[in-house]
Amino acid sequence: MTHVPPPPQGGCRSAPVLKERGQREVFCGLTGIIWLHRKMQDAFFLVVGSRTCAHLLQSAAGVMIFAEPRFGTAILEETDLAGMADAHAELDREVARLLSRRPDIRQLFLVGSCPSEVIKLDLAKAAERLTQEHAPHVRVLNYSGSGIETTFTEGEDACLAAMVPVLPRTEARELLVAGALPDVVEDQMMGLLADLGIGPVRLLPARRVDEETAIGPNTVFALAQPFLGETHAALTRAGARHIPAPFPFGEEGTTAWLSAIAAEFGVSKDRFEEVTAAPRVRARKAVAAAAETLSGKSAFFFPDSQMEISLARFLTRECGMNATEVAQPYIRDALHGPELDLLPAGPRIAEGQDVDRQLDRALADRPDLTICGLGLANPLEAEGLTTKWAIELVFTPVHFYEQAGDLAALFARPLRRKERLRLEAAE
Ligand code: SF4
């Protein structure tokens, strides 16, 4: 059963992909800690890294004055890096100190970094050892947030994938939704699924370790974020089955995402219509307001957040833009195929990055709007292009119906500002 019309002919799923493996300009996976520590309320993220890593976290997350922070950095000193000190013994001491001071911590993530990877510090072994020491009160896991060959949303992906093997097992038929969403958005999603009569719904990550997220052969899962390739693989290995769908960005994406889940759970067309009709109208109306600025404009996507294909689909199909190039760090058919089906044929589709070549292509295209990482925004603005930072998209609630208008407005804002400046200059 399907609740939405079939995709149009002529999408991009079988379009040739330009694969680039050159220099990349992206943030590292430590960035994910900033939103993950807010989501998982009994977790602590201990980065095993350098002063640079500590500075990145401090400046990106701000300093919490009143609350005890739930992230920190165990700094590897020169003696560790030179192999002159036992980094494992120091880490054990640091963790023991932290956990004795903070009984509220139930999950501790040891987060690898470039320096810990360079000296090949075995954090998996450390996590195993520390779990034995601090169980059952604290579960210690590890993942890498290193910036070597990764992009910034891979931090969340690696973190969630690390949690899958330790989830309790269940035989129950349940829906698991993976991807950290702001609480207010998560509540809206749970409301929609409940109204459709779908449940039980479990979340990864759950807000607390004791919540009932489990996995087994009867678990079906949906991804709320397009950057969860490793998590998808881990869930599949654990016996769960993926429900492929476009991602819940914009009215169309949200409807298609809900529809795929509704079809899996046998929800009737009438019920689906009853639940989604009003929010769909609201979302379309909100998007239309911002689309006035966006319609007819061109967009160029540098690979950064792993959300590029989904956003290009939203901007082209719901906001009337056209894309000249859509580049994403990785393209996986199981995750991005349904989005590529919907993306109208035309743009160059690229995977990976060779930043100099791509800059040349962007400058040749001269798009009205360029979606890129922070590092490229200033040089491109200096060339007269209008830019949008991809990283803003993970810090702003943008999923599902009630945020569709805000999502479109995020892209309309830089174009409006540019127009205002042009008019002021002309006066
Ligand atoms: S993990 Fe690597 S890229 Fe990220 S802040 Fe640390 S040293 Fe820099």
Residues whose N, C-alpha, C, O or C-beta is under 5 A from the ligand:
A	BS01	SF4	C28 L30 G49 T52 C53 L56 S113 C114 G145 S146 G147
